[in-house]
């Protein structure tokens, strides 16, 4: 993976409210060792490649992911799909 945090990156949080949230697309992806995952979301300000995603994990740790490819939808216009890459845990 050659994606780096972009200068002046935005930070997003997993979860949220209806119409303003990010969620895992397929939780089965966690059943195999991997570092690439798919998310979908609805945000007024869509993430861009190189932005940061934080997610509280079952272990209690907060995982850091970097956004890769982001595909915007047109209906609804605030919906997107994205590939995210695990880059470590906060504080480690």
C-alpha positions as CSV (number, residue, x, y, z in Angstrom):
1,X,0.0,0.0,0.0
2,X,1.5,3.3,-1.0
3,X,-1.3,5.6,0.3
4,X,-0.1,8.1,2.8
5,X,-2.1,10.5,5.0
6,X,-2.6,13.6,2.9
7,X,-1.5,17.1,4.1
8,X,-4.3,18.6,6.2
9,X,-6.1,15.3,6.3
10,X,-9.6,15.0,7.8
11,X,-10.4,12.6,10.6
12,X,-13.6,10.6,10.5
13,X,-15.1,8.3,13.2
14,X,-16.8,5.0,12.6
15,X,-20.5,5.0,13.5
16,X,-22.8,8.1,13.8
17,X,-26.4,8.9,13.3
18,X,-28.8,8.2,10.4
19,X,-27.6,10.2,7.4
20,X,-24.3,11.0,9.0
21,X,-22.5,7.8,9.6
22,X,-19.8,5.3,8.4
23,X,-20.2,1.6,8.9
24,X,-18.4,-1.6,7.9
25,X,-19.8,-3.0,4.7
26,X,-19.1,-6.7,5.4
27,X,-18.1,-7.7,9.0
28,X,-17.2,-11.1,7.6
29,X,-14.0,-9.4,6.3
30,X,-12.8,-9.5,10.0
31,X,-12.8,-13.3,10.1
32,X,-9.6,-13.6,8.0
33,X,-6.3,-11.9,8.6
34,X,-6.2,-8.9,6.4
35,X,-5.5,-5.2,6.5
36,X,-8.0,-4.0,3.8
37,X,-11.7,-3.4,4.5
38,X,-14.7,-1.9,2.8
39,X,-16.9,0.8,4.4
40,X,-19.9,2.6,3.3
41,X,-21.2,5.9,4.6
42,X,-23.3,9.0,4.3
43,X,-21.5,12.2,5.0
44,X,-22.1,15.8,3.9
45,X,-18.3,16.0,3.5
46,X,-17.2,12.9,1.8
47,X,-13.8,11.5,2.8
48,X,-10.9,11.6,0.3
49,X,-8.0,9.3,-0.3
50,X,-5.5,9.9,2.5
51,X,-8.0,10.9,5.1
52,X,-8.1,9.1,8.5
53,X,-10.8,6.8,9.9
54,X,-10.9,5.9,13.7
55,X,-12.8,2.9,15.0
56,X,-13.2,1.6,18.5
57,X,-12.6,-2.2,18.3
58,X,-13.9,-5.0,20.5
59,X,-10.5,-5.2,22.1
60,X,-11.1,-1.7,23.5
61,X,-8.3,-0.2,21.3
62,X,-9.0,2.5,18.8
63,X,-7.8,1.4,15.3
64,X,-6.5,3.8,12.7
65,X,-7.4,3.3,9.0
66,X,-6.4,5.3,6.0
67,X,-8.9,5.9,3.2
68,X,-7.9,4.5,-0.2
69,X,-10.3,4.6,-3.1
70,X,-13.5,6.4,-2.4
71,X,-16.5,6.0,-4.8
72,X,-19.3,8.6,-4.5
73,X,-22.9,7.7,-5.3
74,X,-25.3,10.1,-7.0
75,X,-28.5,8.8,-5.3
76,X,-28.3,9.7,-2.5
77,X,-25.6,12.2,-3.2
78,X,-24.0,12.0,0.3
79,X,-23.5,8.2,0.1
80,X,-20.0,6.7,-0.6
81,X,-18.1,3.4,-0.6
82,X,-14.5,3.3,0.3
83,X,-11.6,0.9,0.8
84,X,-9.7,1.5,4.0
85,X,-6.4,0.2,5.1
86,X,-5.4,-0.7,8.7
87,X,-2.4,1.3,9.8
88,X,-2.2,0.6,13.5
89,X,-3.7,1.6,16.8
90,X,-3.9,5.0,18.5
91,X,-1.0,5.3,21.0
92,X,1.1,2.4,19.5
